[in-house]
Amino acid sequence: MDDERPFDDKAMQFERLWEGYTPKGENRSKALKFRQYILEHVRQMRRPLNRENARRYWMGELQQEIAERENL
C-alpha cells in the first residue's frame, strides 16, 4: 500500500495544478500556465493535446512508453 501512495500524491498534485488550486484559493492564471507548460511537452512527444495525455506525461507514463519502445 505504501508503494501506491507516491503515485496517488503525484496524481492529486496534477489535479490541483491543472485546476489552479493553491493554499490561497483558485488561481486561474497558474492553472493556464501549468497547462501550457505540460501540453508543450506532450506536443513535443507528438501526442494529442488533451488532459489525459498531460496526466500521463506528469505521471511519467509517456516517457516510460517511449523508453520501452526504444529498447525493442
BELUR-V509584 format. One record per backbone hydrogen bond with DSSP energy under -1.0 kcal/mol. NH is the residue of the N-H (numbers start at 1). CO is the residue of the C=O. If there is no record, write none. Layout:
nh:co
NH:CO
NH:CO
//
This chain:
nh:co
8:4
9:5
10:6
11:7
12:8
13:9
14:10
15:11
16:12
17:13
18:14
19:15
20:16
21:16
22:25
25:22
27:20
31:27
32:28
33:29
34:30
35:31
36:32
37:33
38:34
39:35
40:36
41:37
42:38
43:39
44:40
46:43
47:42
50:48
54:50
55:51
56:52
57:53
58:54
59:55
60:57
61:56
62:56
64:60
65:61
66:62
67:63
68:64
69:65
70:66
71:67
//
